[in-house]
Amino acid sequence: MATNKITDWVNPADKSGEFKRQTSAFRNFISNKPGAEFPPEKGRYHLYVSYACPWAHRTLITRKLKGLEDIISFTSVHWHLGEKGWRFATAEEQDPSQNVTSDPNHPEFTHLREIYFAEDPDYSARFTVPVLYDKKTKRIVSNESAEIIRMLYHEFDPLLPEHHRTIDPYPTDLQTEIDTSNDWIYNDVNNGVYKSGFATTQEAYEKAVTQLFASLDRIEKHLAENTKRGPYFFGDRLTEADIRLFTTIVRFDPVYVQHFKCNIRDIRSGYPAIHRWLRTLYWEVPAFRDTTNFEHIKKHYTKSHKQINPFGITPVGPVPDVLPLEEEVRAVV
């Protein structure tokens, strides 16, 4: 079992004060190649996610984009993360319309950690989401979101209608550019907000938040220059770069600005090109809007991170969470 407190995001003994994300432990792949250990089958696989978690959010977006709703089921844990990690909703908390329920595969389990321990009784790291689970063999396939979403791109294509098979978030001609952008955006932005928010020294915080906003400036410039070609990160094609960046940016103003002290600027008033890109995805591509749950997002961060917010107060704003596509920030005149 884990020896460090789950709610200690930075080891109290680490004098650097820097947040260090763990490496995912389960790295198997679903494959449609003959003889694959985990072949694509309708109804065989289940995703465990949290609506609050940006890494898990990637998998929900991809699942819906590719039309896999009837092929891969999912359950969202409750928004609260406590001393035993993510837990499933109690009978009083359940919302079946949002797939916030008890564990349908193990009704006796109360926490996600029990799925990890069933796979490996000696597991000692964090119990993270997403988890891609094989109901047939009762095994964890993967808990690495970056690899899970790539499994969903094409391994299930033989089970899909043509219009979903043609959706390709990782096109061959853009793979090098996507991989390059993933590298620095992950380090500086996706993980950068956490490195800023969980820092336990002023030096660690300032180092992370300075790099975060330098990279947001870089994204703003990139998107401003790409608007002539289309609304997405790489112009007229929606790709993995949009999926991976969206889940951080949609949480930025509601949570990261105040909760993680990422307040040099906000998105809606400080980054017009990023703000337009965000709203286009949110309002015009249902896979992004329909998988975004602001109640879970706001409550999880503010009521689970006792190191940062010991009284668990959840700010009311910003209102609305995402501005309408046709509405701009009101200027002071």
Backbone as numpy.savetxt, mean C-alpha at the origin, in Angstrom:
# Nx Ny Nz CAx CAy CAz Cx Cy Cz
8.55 -16.63 18.11 7.71 -15.43 18.11 8.58 -14.19 18.11
7.98 -13.04 17.68 8.74 -11.80 17.63 9.20 -11.40 19.01
10.46 -10.97 19.11 11.00 -10.61 20.41 10.89 -9.11 20.67
10.89 -8.29 19.63 10.74 -6.86 19.80 9.25 -6.50 19.80
8.91 -5.43 20.48 7.53 -4.97 20.49 7.13 -4.55 19.08
5.99 -5.03 18.63 5.51 -4.69 17.29 5.28 -3.19 17.15
4.89 -2.56 18.25 4.58 -1.13 18.20 5.81 -0.24 18.35
7.00 -0.84 18.50 8.25 -0.07 18.47 8.75 -0.07 17.02
8.48 1.01 16.30 8.83 1.05 14.88 10.32 1.28 14.67
10.97 1.88 15.66 12.42 1.98 15.69 12.89 1.35 16.99
13.86 0.46 16.90 14.39 -0.19 18.10 14.90 0.87 19.06
14.37 0.90 20.29 14.81 1.92 21.25 16.32 1.92 21.49
16.98 0.79 21.22 18.43 0.72 21.42 19.22 1.25 20.23
18.53 1.56 19.14 19.20 2.05 17.93 19.41 3.55 18.05
20.63 3.97 18.31 20.92 5.39 18.54 20.84 6.23 17.29
20.80 5.60 16.10 20.67 6.38 14.87 19.29 7.01 14.75
18.30 6.40 15.41 16.94 6.90 15.33 16.27 6.68 14.00
16.87 5.83 13.15 16.37 5.65 11.79 15.46 4.42 11.69
14.36 4.57 10.95 13.44 3.47 10.69 14.03 2.59 9.60
14.08 1.27 9.86 14.63 0.32 8.90 13.58 -0.76 8.61
13.11 -0.79 7.37 12.05 -1.73 7.00 12.62 -3.13 6.81
11.86 -4.14 7.28 12.33 -5.51 7.18 12.16 -6.04 5.75
12.88 -7.10 5.44 12.76 -7.79 4.15 11.68 -8.86 4.27
10.83 -8.96 3.25 9.76 -9.95 3.27 10.33 -11.37 3.29
9.66 -12.26 4.02 10.20 -13.60 4.25 9.69 -14.65 3.26
8.48 -14.44 2.72 7.87 -15.45 1.85 7.86 -14.94 0.42
8.57 -15.64 -0.47 8.82 -15.10 -1.80 8.55 -16.13 -2.90
7.50 -16.92 -2.76 7.12 -17.86 -3.81 6.30 -17.14 -4.88
6.09 -17.81 -6.02 5.41 -17.17 -7.14 4.29 -18.05 -7.69
3.19 -17.41 -8.02 2.18 -18.06 -8.84 2.67 -17.99 -10.29
2.59 -19.11 -10.99 3.10 -19.16 -12.36 2.23 -20.06 -13.21
1.98 -19.65 -14.47 1.21 -20.49 -15.37 2.09 -21.43 -16.20
3.37 -21.53 -15.83 4.26 -22.47 -16.51 3.93 -23.91 -16.08
4.08 -24.87 -16.99 3.78 -26.27 -16.66 4.58 -26.74 -15.45
3.90 -27.42 -14.54 4.56 -27.97 -13.37 4.80 -26.99 -12.24
4.26 -25.79 -12.35 4.48 -24.78 -11.31 3.90 -25.24 -9.98
4.59 -24.91 -8.89 4.12 -25.28 -7.55 2.82 -24.57 -7.21
2.69 -23.32 -7.66 1.49 -22.52 -7.40 0.90 -22.07 -8.74
0.10 -22.90 -9.39 -0.49 -22.53 -10.67 -1.70 -21.62 -10.48
-2.02 -20.79 -11.47 -3.20 -19.93 -11.36 -4.48 -20.74 -11.48
-5.36 -20.61 -10.49 -6.63 -21.30 -10.50 -7.68 -20.38 -9.89
-8.85 -20.40 -10.43 -9.94 -19.59 -9.89 -10.34 -20.11 -8.52
-10.40 -19.20 -7.54 -10.86 -19.55 -6.21 -9.81 -20.16 -5.30
-8.60 -20.36 -5.81 -7.57 -21.03 -5.01 -6.86 -20.08 -4.04
-6.71 -18.82 -4.43 -5.86 -17.90 -3.66 -6.68 -16.82 -2.96
-6.15 -16.38 -1.83 -6.83 -15.39 -1.00 -5.82 -14.34 -0.57
-6.20 -13.09 -0.65 -5.35 -11.98 -0.20 -5.81 -11.51 1.17
-4.86 -11.40 2.09 -5.11 -10.73 3.36 -4.48 -9.34 3.25
-5.29 -8.32 3.49 -4.82 -6.95 3.32 -5.27 -6.10 4.50
-4.75 -4.88 4.52 -5.31 -3.82 5.35 -5.57 -2.64 4.43
-6.77 -2.06 4.51 -7.05 -0.86 3.73 -6.12 0.28 4.11
-5.60 0.24 5.33 -4.74 1.32 5.80 -3.36 1.26 5.18
-2.89 0.09 4.84 -1.50 -0.12 4.43 -1.29 0.18 2.95
-0.36 1.07 2.62 -0.13 1.38 1.21 0.42 0.21 0.41
1.19 -0.67 1.05 1.73 -1.83 0.35 0.62 -2.80 -0.01
-0.30 -3.04 0.91 -1.44 -3.91 0.62 -2.38 -3.26 -0.40
-2.49 -1.94 -0.33 -3.37 -1.21 -1.25 -2.97 -1.46 -2.70
-1.64 -1.60 -2.95 -1.17 -1.89 -4.31 -1.86 -3.14 -4.87
-1.98 -4.17 -4.03 -2.52 -5.44 -4.51 -4.02 -5.33 -4.80
-4.74 -4.54 -4.01 -6.17 -4.35 -4.26 -6.41 -3.59 -5.56
-5.60 -2.57 -5.81 -5.72 -1.81 -7.06 -5.47 -2.73 -8.25
-4.39 -3.50 -8.18 -4.03 -4.38 -9.30 -5.08 -5.46 -9.51
-5.56 -6.03 -8.43 -6.60 -7.06 -8.52 -7.82 -6.53 -9.27
-8.23 -5.30 -8.97 -9.41 -4.73 -9.64 -9.09 -4.30 -11.07
-7.93 -3.73 -11.29 -7.54 -3.32 -12.65 -7.56 -4.51 -13.60
-7.08 -5.65 -13.13 -6.98 -6.83 -13.98 -8.26 -7.67 -14.01
-9.29 -7.24 -13.29 -10.54 -7.98 -13.31 -10.48 -9.32 -12.61
-9.74 -9.38 -11.51 -9.54 -10.64 -10.79 -10.45 -10.80 -9.58
-11.50 -9.98 -9.48 -12.34 -10.01 -8.29 -13.00 -11.37 -8.05
-13.39 -12.07 -9.13 -14.05 -13.36 -8.99 -13.06 -14.52 -8.97
-11.76 -14.20 -9.08 -10.75 -15.25 -9.14 -9.93 -15.32 -7.86
-9.64 -14.14 -7.27 -8.88 -14.07 -6.02 -9.73 -13.34 -4.98
-10.06 -14.01 -3.90 -10.84 -13.40 -2.83 -9.92 -12.62 -1.91
-10.51 -11.78 -1.04 -9.67 -11.06 -0.08 -10.43 -10.76 1.20
-9.66 -10.55 2.25 -10.17 -10.11 3.55 -9.32 -8.95 4.03
-9.96 -7.90 4.51 -9.22 -6.83 5.16 -9.28 -7.01 6.67
-8.14 -6.85 7.30 -8.10 -6.85 8.76 -8.74 -5.56 9.28
-8.95 -5.49 10.57 -9.41 -4.27 11.22 -8.31 -3.21 11.12
-8.68 -1.93 11.22 -7.70 -0.87 11.06 -6.71 -0.78 12.23
-7.06 -1.32 13.39 -6.17 -1.16 14.54 -5.07 -2.22 14.55
-3.84 -1.77 14.79 -2.70 -2.66 14.94 -2.18 -2.50 16.36
-2.23 -3.59 17.12 -1.82 -3.54 18.52 -0.61 -4.41 18.81
-0.46 -4.80 20.05 0.71 -5.55 20.50 0.86 -6.90 19.81
-0.23 -7.47 19.33 -0.16 -8.75 18.61 -0.26 -8.55 17.11
-0.12 -7.32 16.64 -0.16 -7.06 15.21 -1.58 -6.87 14.70
-1.74 -7.06 13.39 -3.05 -6.91 12.76 -4.02 -7.96 13.30
-5.27 -7.53 13.51 -6.28 -8.48 13.98 -7.48 -8.45 13.04
-8.24 -9.51 13.08 -9.46 -9.56 12.30 -10.59 -8.88 13.06
-11.57 -8.40 12.33 -12.69 -7.70 12.95 -13.50 -8.66 13.82
-13.96 -8.15 14.95 -14.86 -8.92 15.80 -16.26 -8.91 15.18
-17.16 -9.69 15.75 -18.52 -9.78 15.22 -19.19 -8.42 15.15
-18.91 -7.57 16.16 -19.54 -6.24 16.22 -18.91 -5.26 15.22
-17.70 -5.53 14.81 -16.96 -4.61 13.94 -17.05 -4.94 12.46
-17.57 -6.09 12.14 -17.50 -6.57 10.76 -18.32 -5.72 9.79
-17.79 -5.60 8.57 -18.47 -4.91 7.48 -18.29 -5.76 6.23
-19.17 -6.74 6.02 -19.02 -7.64 4.88 -18.99 -6.92 3.54
-19.65 -5.77 3.43 -19.65 -5.03 2.16 -18.26 -4.55 1.79
-17.38 -4.42 2.79 -16.01 -3.99 2.57 -15.01 -5.15 2.76
-15.55 -6.37 2.94 -14.71 -7.55 3.20 -13.90 -7.40 4.49
-14.41 -6.62 5.42 -13.81 -6.51 6.75 -14.55 -7.51 7.64
-13.98 -8.70 7.76 -14.67 -9.80 8.43 -13.68 -10.61 9.26
-14.17 -11.69 9.85 -13.29 -12.67 10.45 -12.55 -13.39 9.32
-11.59 -14.22 9.67 -10.82 -14.94 8.67 -11.70 -16.07 8.08
-12.07 -15.99 6.81 -12.95 -17.02 6.24 -12.27 -18.38 6.09
-10.94 -18.38 6.10 -10.21 -19.63 5.92 -9.85 -20.31 7.25
-9.84 -19.51 8.32 -9.54 -20.04 9.65 -10.43 -19.28 10.65
-11.68 -19.67 10.78 -12.63 -18.93 11.63 -12.17 -18.80 13.08
-11.28 -19.70 13.51 -10.81 -19.67 14.90 -9.68 -18.66 15.10
-9.09 -18.16 14.04 -7.98 -17.21 14.17 -8.51 -15.81 14.48
-7.84 -15.12 15.37 -8.22 -13.75 15.71 -7.23 -12.72 15.17
-6.00 -13.17 14.87 -4.94 -12.26 14.42 -4.23 -12.82 13.19
-3.73 -11.94 12.37 -2.98 -12.34 11.18 -1.76 -13.18 11.54
-1.17 -12.91 12.67 0.04 -13.62 13.09 -0.18 -15.14 13.12
-1.40 -15.58 13.37 -1.67 -17.00 13.44 -1.49 -17.68 12.08
-1.70 -16.95 11.02 -1.44 -17.49 9.68 0.06 -17.66 9.48
0.83 -16.70 9.96 2.29 -16.81 9.87 2.81 -17.98 10.70
2.30 -18.12 11.91 2.78 -19.20 12.77 2.35 -20.58 12.26
1.19 -20.66 11.59 0.77 -21.92 10.99 1.74 -22.35 9.88
2.30 -21.36 9.19 3.29 -21.62 8.15 4.66 -21.90 8.74
5.02 -21.12 9.76 6.35 -21.24 10.37 6.24 -20.94 11.87
6.19 -21.98 12.71 6.04 -21.76 14.15 7.17 -20.94 14.77
8.31 -20.86 14.10 9.44 -20.11 14.63 9.58 -18.72 14.01
8.57 -18.28 13.25 8.63 -16.97 12.61 8.83 -15.88 13.67
9.78 -14.96 13.43 10.12 -13.98 14.47 10.15 -12.54 13.96
9.69 -12.28 12.74 9.69 -10.92 12.21 8.28 -10.32 12.31
8.06 -9.21 11.66 6.75 -8.56 11.70 5.73 -9.36 10.89
4.48 -9.23 11.30 3.38 -9.91 10.63 2.72 -8.92 9.68
3.28 -8.83 8.48 2.90 -7.75 7.56 1.79 -8.16 6.60
1.11 -7.15 6.06 0.20 -7.31 4.93 0.87 -6.63 3.73
0.56 -7.11 2.54 -0.39 -8.16 2.19 0.20 -9.55 2.38
-0.70 -10.51 2.48 -0.32 -11.93 2.46 -1.14 -12.60 1.36
-0.46 -13.22 0.42 -1.13 -14.01 -0.61 -1.10 -15.46 -0.15
-2.28 -16.04 0.01 -2.43 -17.35 0.67 -3.05 -18.36 -0.28
-2.51 -19.57 -0.26 -3.01 -20.67 -1.08 -3.95 -21.52 -0.23
-5.22 -21.47 -0.53 -6.21 -22.20 0.25 -6.12 -23.71 0.04
-5.59 -24.14 -1.09 -5.51 -25.57 -1.38 -4.42 -26.25 -0.56
-3.24 -25.66 -0.53 -2.12 -26.26 0.23 -1.98 -25.69 1.63
-2.82 -24.65 1.93 -2.77 -23.99 3.23 -1.37 -23.43 3.52
-0.83 -22.73 2.52 0.50 -22.14 2.64 0.48 -20.68 2.23
1.40 -19.91 2.79 1.62 -18.54 2.34 2.45 -18.59 1.06
1.94 -17.97 0.01 2.69 -17.88 -1.24 3.72 -16.76 -1.14
3.24 -15.56 -0.72 4.12 -14.40 -0.68 3.58 -13.35 0.27
4.49 -12.60 0.88 4.10 -11.40 1.63 4.89 -10.20 1.13
5.33 -10.25 -0.13 6.06 -9.15 -0.75 5.17 -8.51 -1.80
4.67 -7.30 -1.50 3.68 -6.66 -2.38 4.21 -6.40 -3.78
5.48 -6.02 -3.90 6.04 -5.71 -5.21 6.00 -6.93 -6.13
6.15 -8.12 -5.55 6.14 -9.34 -6.34 4.71 -9.87 -6.53
3.85 -9.66 -5.55 2.46 -10.08 -5.69 1.80 -9.36 -6.85
1.99 -8.06 -6.94 1.30 -7.34 -8.03 1.79 -7.80 -9.39
3.04 -8.15 -9.49 3.55 -8.63 -10.79 3.00 -10.01 -11.13
2.70 -10.83 -10.12 2.04 -12.11 -10.39 0.66 -11.89 -11.00
0.01 -10.82 -10.56 -1.36 -10.56 -11.01 -1.42 -9.98 -12.41
-0.32 -9.46 -12.92 -0.35 -8.81 -14.24 -0.75 -9.77 -15.35
-0.13 -10.97 -15.39 -0.37 -11.84 -16.54 -0.51 -13.32 -16.22
-0.16 -13.76 -15.00 -0.22 -15.20 -14.72 -1.64 -15.74 -14.79
-2.63 -14.90 -14.54 -4.03 -15.33 -14.58 -4.71 -14.99 -15.91
-3.96 -14.46 -16.87 -4.55 -14.04 -18.14 -5.35 -15.13 -18.85
-4.91 -16.40 -18.82 -5.72 -17.43 -19.49 -7.13 -17.57 -18.93
-7.37 -17.06 -17.71 -8.69 -17.15 -17.09 -9.53 -15.90 -17.32
-8.95 -14.90 -18.01 -9.59 -13.60 -18.13 -10.09 -13.33 -19.55
-11.12 -12.46 -19.67 -11.55 -12.03 -20.99 -10.50 -11.15 -21.65
-10.59 -10.97 -22.92 -9.58 -10.27 -23.70 -9.29 -8.87 -23.17
-10.33 -8.11 -22.82 -10.11 -6.71 -22.43 -9.33 -6.61 -21.13
-9.34 -7.62 -20.29 -8.52 -7.61 -19.09 -7.13 -8.19 -19.35
-7.03 -9.12 -20.29 -5.71 -9.66 -20.64 -4.80 -8.58 -21.22
-5.39 -7.62 -21.92 -4.57 -6.60 -22.58 -4.06 -5.51 -21.63
-4.59 -5.46 -20.41 -4.09 -4.49 -19.43 -2.70 -4.93 -18.98
-1.72 -4.06 -19.20 -0.32 -4.43 -18.94 0.38 -3.31 -18.17
0.41 -3.40 -16.84 1.06 -2.34 -16.05 2.59 -2.34 -16.13
3.15 -3.35 -16.81 4.61 -3.46 -16.87 5.03 -3.78 -18.31
4.74 -2.85 -19.24 5.02 -3.10 -20.65 6.53 -3.20 -20.91
6.88 -4.04 -21.85 8.29 -4.34 -22.13 9.10 -3.09 -22.41
8.56 -2.18 -23.21 9.34 -1.01 -23.61 9.54 0.02 -22.51
8.80 -0.14 -21.40 8.94 0.80 -20.28 9.55 0.16 -19.03
9.90 -1.10 -19.10 10.34 -1.80 -17.90 11.58 -1.18 -17.27
12.54 -0.78 -18.07 13.75 -0.17 -17.51 13.41 1.13 -16.80
12.56 1.95 -17.43 12.17 3.23 -16.82 11.35 3.01 -15.56
10.46 2.03 -15.58 9.65 1.73 -14.40 10.54 1.26 -13.26
11.46 0.35 -13.55 12.35 -0.17 -12.50 13.22 0.94 -11.92
13.70 1.83 -12.77 14.54 2.94 -12.29 13.74 3.87 -11.39
12.53 4.22 -11.81 11.70 5.11 -10.99 11.28 4.43 -9.70
10.97 3.12 -9.77 10.59 2.38 -8.56 11.68 2.48 -7.50
12.92 2.39 -7.92 14.04 2.33 -6.97 14.11 3.59 -6.11
14.15 4.74 -6.75 14.29 5.97 -5.95 12.97 6.41 -5.31
11.85 6.15 -5.98 10.56 6.52 -5.38 10.28 5.67 -4.15
10.60 4.39 -4.22 10.41 3.53 -3.04 11.25 4.05 -1.87
12.53 4.25 -2.11 13.44 4.64 -1.03 13.13 6.02 -0.46
12.82 6.96 -1.34 12.70 8.36 -0.92 11.28 8.78 -0.57
10.27 8.16 -1.22 8.88 8.61 -1.06 8.04 7.54 -0.36
7.85 6.36 -0.99 7.03 5.32 -0.36 7.51 5.01 1.06
8.81 4.76 1.18 9.39 4.48 2.49 9.87 5.76 3.17
10.05 6.81 2.40 10.53 8.08 2.95 9.60 8.70 3.96
8.28 8.55 3.74 7.33 9.10 4.72 7.46 8.37 6.05
7.72 7.06 5.99 7.89 6.28 7.22 9.21 6.62 7.91
10.27 6.78 7.10 11.55 7.16 7.69 11.46 8.52 8.36
10.64 9.40 7.82 10.43 10.71 8.45 9.59 10.56 9.72
8.47 9.86 9.61 7.52 9.79 10.71 7.97 8.96 11.89
8.71 7.90 11.65 9.13 7.02 12.74 10.50 7.37 13.30
11.17 8.38 12.74 12.49 8.77 13.24 12.41 9.14 14.72
13.42 8.76 15.46 13.45 9.08 16.90 14.56 10.05 17.26
15.22 10.60 16.24 16.17 11.69 16.47 15.90 12.80 15.45
16.23 14.02 15.81 16.03 15.15 14.91 16.84 14.96 13.62
18.04 14.43 13.78 18.92 14.26 12.62 18.33 13.26 11.63
17.82 12.14 12.14 17.24 11.12 11.26 16.01 11.67 10.56
15.18 12.41 11.28 13.98 13.01 10.70 14.33 14.00 9.60
15.22 14.92 9.88 15.55 15.96 8.89 16.21 15.37 7.65
17.03 14.37 7.83 17.66 13.70 6.68 16.59 13.08 5.78
15.64 12.38 6.39 14.60 11.69 5.61 13.63 12.66 4.97
13.17 13.66 5.73 12.14 14.55 5.19 12.70 15.46 4.11
13.97 15.82 4.22 14.60 16.64 3.17 14.68 15.86 1.86
15.08 14.59 1.95 15.15 13.76 0.75 13.76 13.47 0.18
12.79 13.29 1.06 11.41 13.07 0.63 10.93 14.21 -0.26
11.10 15.44 0.20 10.57 16.57 -0.56 11.41 16.88 -1.79
12.69 16.57 -1.75 13.50 16.71 -2.97 12.97 15.75 -4.04
12.57 14.56 -3.64 12.05 13.59 -4.59 10.63 13.94 -5.03
9.83 14.52 -4.16 8.51 15.02 -4.59 8.68 16.14 -5.62
9.67 16.99 -5.41 9.96 18.04 -6.40 10.31 17.41 -7.75
11.09 16.34 -7.70 11.49 15.64 -8.92 10.28 15.02 -9.62
9.36 14.45 -8.85 8.14 13.88 -9.42 7.27 14.97 -10.02
7.16 16.08 -9.33 6.37 17.21 -9.84 6.89 17.66 -11.19
8.19 17.81 -11.32 8.80 18.23 -12.58 8.53 17.19 -13.68
8.68 15.92 -13.33 8.45 14.85 -14.29 7.00 14.87 -14.80
6.04 14.97 -13.88 4.64 14.95 -14.27 4.26 16.20 -15.06
4.79 17.35 -14.68 4.50 18.58 -15.41 4.97 18.48 -16.86
6.10 17.82 -17.07 6.65 17.67 -18.42 5.92 16.58 -19.21
5.25 15.66 -18.52 4.59 14.54 -19.20 3.13 14.79 -19.53
2.56 15.91 -19.07 1.13 16.15 -19.29 0.78 16.27 -20.76
1.74 16.62 -21.60 1.46 16.72 -23.03 1.20 15.35 -23.65
1.77 14.30 -23.04 1.62 12.95 -23.58 0.44 12.20 -22.96
0.03 12.58 -21.79 -1.07 11.89 -21.14 -1.07 12.15 -19.64
-2.10 11.66 -18.94 -2.28 12.00 -17.52 -1.51 11.14 -16.54
-0.84 10.07 -17.03 -0.22 9.13 -16.12 1.27 9.39 -15.96
1.92 8.62 -15.11 3.32 8.86 -14.81 4.18 8.79 -16.06
3.85 7.85 -16.94 4.58 7.74 -18.21 3.69 8.12 -19.38
2.90 9.15 -19.20 2.14 9.70 -20.31 0.77 9.08 -20.49
0.56 8.40 -21.62 -0.78 7.93 -21.96 -1.05 6.49 -21.52
-0.10 5.84 -20.82 -0.30 4.46 -20.36 -0.22 4.37 -18.85
-1.24 3.76 -18.26 -1.26 3.54 -16.82 -0.34 2.35 -16.53
0.63 2.55 -15.65 1.61 1.50 -15.38 1.79 1.27 -13.88
2.67 0.33 -13.59 3.03 0.02 -12.21 3.52 1.25 -11.46
4.17 2.17 -12.15 4.65 3.39 -11.51 3.50 4.18 -10.90
2.36 4.22 -11.58 1.18 4.91 -11.04 0.63 4.18 -9.83
0.56 2.85 -9.91 0.01 2.06 -8.80 0.85 2.25 -7.54
2.16 2.15 -7.67 3.04 2.20 -6.50 3.12 3.60 -5.89
3.05 4.63 -6.72 3.13 5.99 -6.19 1.80 6.44 -5.59
0.69 6.06 -6.22 -0.63 6.51 -5.78 -0.88 6.21 -4.31
-0.52 5.01 -3.87 -0.89 4.61 -2.51 -0.20 5.44 -1.43
0.91 6.07 -1.78 1.55 7.01 -0.85 0.93 8.39 -0.97
0.75 8.86 -2.20 0.26 10.23 -2.40 -1.17 10.40 -1.90
-2.03 9.40 -2.04 -3.41 9.54 -1.59 -3.48 9.63 -0.06
-2.46 9.14 0.63 -2.40 9.22 2.09 -1.66 10.46 2.58
-1.06 11.20 1.69 -0.13 12.25 2.09 -0.81 13.37 2.87
-1.80 14.01 2.28 -2.46 15.13 2.97 -3.28 14.67 4.17
-4.05 13.57 4.07 -4.85 13.15 5.23 -4.03 12.64 6.41
-2.83 12.08 6.17 -2.09 11.46 7.27 -0.65 11.96 7.39
0.11 11.86 6.31 1.56 12.05 6.43 1.95 13.49 6.76
1.19 14.46 6.30 1.54 15.86 6.56 1.62 16.11 8.06
0.57 15.73 8.78 0.57 16.02 10.22 1.15 14.88 11.05
0.76 13.64 10.74 1.12 12.52 11.61 2.60 12.17 11.50
3.15 12.25 10.29 4.56 11.92 10.07 5.43 13.17 9.90
4.85 14.34 10.18 5.60 15.61 10.13 6.19 15.89 8.74
5.49 15.44 7.71 5.92 15.69 6.33 5.23 16.97 5.83
5.58 18.07 6.47 4.77 19.29 6.31 5.50 20.46 5.67
6.55 20.18 4.91 7.17 21.29 4.17 6.17 21.87 3.18
5.43 20.98 2.51 4.29 21.36 1.67 3.29 20.23 1.72
2.03 20.53 1.35 1.09 19.44 1.13 0.92 19.26 -0.38
0.17 18.23 -0.76 0.03 17.93 -2.19 -0.92 18.91 -2.86
-2.07 19.17 -2.23 -3.11 19.92 -2.93 -2.75 21.37 -3.18
-1.94 21.95 -2.33 -1.58 23.36 -2.55 -0.12 23.55 -2.93
0.68 22.50 -2.84 2.11 22.67 -3.10 2.64 21.98 -4.34
1.84 21.06 -4.91 2.32 20.29 -6.06 1.19 20.15 -7.08
0.96 21.14 -7.92 -0.19 21.10 -8.84 -0.19 19.94 -9.81
0.96 19.55 -10.33 0.99 18.44 -11.29 0.71 17.11 -10.59
1.30 16.90 -9.41 1.01 15.67 -8.65 -0.46 15.64 -8.25
-0.98 16.79 -7.85 -2.38 16.87 -7.43 -3.32 16.52 -8.58
-3.05 17.00 -9.78 -3.87 16.68 -10.94 -3.77 15.18 -11.25
-2.56 14.64 -11.22 -2.35 13.21 -11.46 -3.12 12.36 -10.45
-3.02 12.71 -9.16 -3.72 11.98 -8.11 -5.22 11.97 -8.35
-5.80 13.14 -8.64 -7.25 13.24 -8.81 -7.73 12.52 -10.07
-6.92 12.53 -11.11 -7.28 11.80 -12.32 -7.41 10.31 -12.03
-6.44 9.75 -11.33 -6.51 8.34 -10.97 -7.69 8.07 -10.05
-7.86 8.91 -9.04 -8.89 8.67 -8.03 -10.30 8.77 -8.62
-10.55 9.79 -9.41 -11.90 10.04 -9.89 -12.23 9.35 -11.21
-11.22 9.00 -12.01 -11.51 8.48 -13.34 -11.17 6.99 -13.51
-10.44 6.40 -12.57 -10.10 4.98 -12.66 -10.64 4.29 -11.41
-11.78 3.59 -11.52 -12.44 3.03 -10.33 -11.55 2.15 -9.46
-10.57 1.47 -10.05 -9.71 0.59 -9.26 -8.96 1.35 -8.18
-8.71 2.63 -8.38 -8.01 3.44 -7.39 -8.97 3.97 -6.33
-10.08 4.56 -6.77 -11.04 5.13 -5.82 -11.72 4.05 -4.98
-12.16 2.98 -5.61 -12.95 1.97 -4.92 -12.16 1.16 -3.90
-10.85 1.21 -3.98 -10.01 0.47 -3.03 -9.40 1.38 -1.96
-9.77 2.67 -1.97 -9.25 3.63 -1.01 -10.26 3.84 0.11
-9.88 3.53 1.32 -10.78 3.62 2.47 -10.17 4.59 3.49
-10.65 5.84 3.47 -10.04 6.86 4.31 -10.31 6.66 5.80
-11.42 6.01 6.14 -11.67 5.73 7.57 -10.58 4.83 8.12
-10.27 3.76 7.41 -9.22 2.85 7.86 -7.86 3.54 7.85
-7.60 4.31 6.81 -6.31 5.00 6.70 -6.09 5.94 7.88
-7.04 6.81 8.13 -6.86 7.81 9.19 -6.82 7.18 10.58
-7.73 6.25 10.83 -7.81 5.66 12.17 -6.61 4.77 12.46
-6.15 4.02 11.47 -5.02 3.14 11.72 -3.80 3.92 12.18
-3.38 4.91 11.38 -2.16 5.62 11.71 -2.28 6.36 13.05
-3.37 7.06 13.22 -3.46 7.94 14.39 -3.79 7.21 15.68
-4.42 6.03 15.58 -4.80 5.31 16.79 -3.93 4.07 17.05
-3.05 3.73 16.12 -2.18 2.57 16.32 -0.76 2.97 16.69
-0.33 4.16 16.29 1.06 4.59 16.50 1.20 5.37 17.80
1.22 4.66 18.89 1.24 5.31 20.20 2.56 6.06 20.46
3.65 5.64 19.81 4.90 6.37 19.96 4.77 7.80 19.45
3.95 7.98 18.42 3.81 9.28 17.77 2.64 10.06 18.33
1.51 9.37 18.55 0.26 10.03 18.92 -0.36 9.30 20.11
0.20 9.48 21.31 -0.19 8.65 22.46 -1.66 8.74 22.85
-2.33 9.86 22.52 -3.74 9.99 22.89 -4.68 9.50 21.79
-4.15 9.12 20.64 -4.97 8.56 19.58 -5.99 9.51 19.00
-5.68 10.80 18.95 -6.59 11.79 18.38 -6.46 11.74 16.86
-7.59 11.63 16.17 -7.61 11.59 14.72 -8.07 12.94 14.19
-7.22 13.68 13.46 -7.63 14.98 12.91 -8.84 14.84 11.98
-9.66 15.86 11.96 -10.87 15.85 11.13 -10.52 16.04 9.65
-9.60 16.96 9.38 -9.29 17.30 7.99 -8.20 16.45 7.40
-7.84 16.76 6.15 -8.43 17.79 5.30 -9.81 17.38 4.78
-10.62 18.38 4.49 -11.96 18.16 3.98 -12.09 18.82 2.61
-12.49 18.09 1.57 -12.65 16.64 1.53 -11.30 15.94 1.46
-11.31 14.63 1.59 -10.05 13.87 1.55 -9.34 14.05 0.21
-10.12 14.04 -0.87 -9.59 14.29 -2.21 -10.50 15.31 -2.88
-9.93 16.41 -3.37 -10.74 17.42 -4.04 -11.33 16.88 -5.33
-12.54 17.33 -5.71 -13.09 16.95 -7.01 -12.14 17.34 -8.13
-12.23 16.64 -9.23 -11.30 16.84 -10.34 -11.37 18.25 -10.89
-12.57 18.84 -10.88 -12.74 20.16 -11.48 -12.53 21.32 -10.49
-12.26 20.98 -9.24 -12.12 22.03 -8.22 -10.66 22.20 -7.83
-10.21 23.43 -7.73 -8.85 23.73 -7.33 -8.83 24.32 -5.92
-7.65 24.36 -5.32 -7.49 24.94 -3.99 -7.84 26.41 -4.07
-8.62 26.88 -3.12 -9.00 28.30 -3.12 -7.79 29.17 -2.78
-7.53 30.14 -3.62 -6.41 31.04 -3.39 -6.82 32.17 -2.46
-5.88 32.64 -1.67 -6.13 33.79 -0.80 -5.90 35.05 -1.62
-6.89 35.92 -1.66 -6.75 37.14 -2.46 -6.96 38.36 -1.57
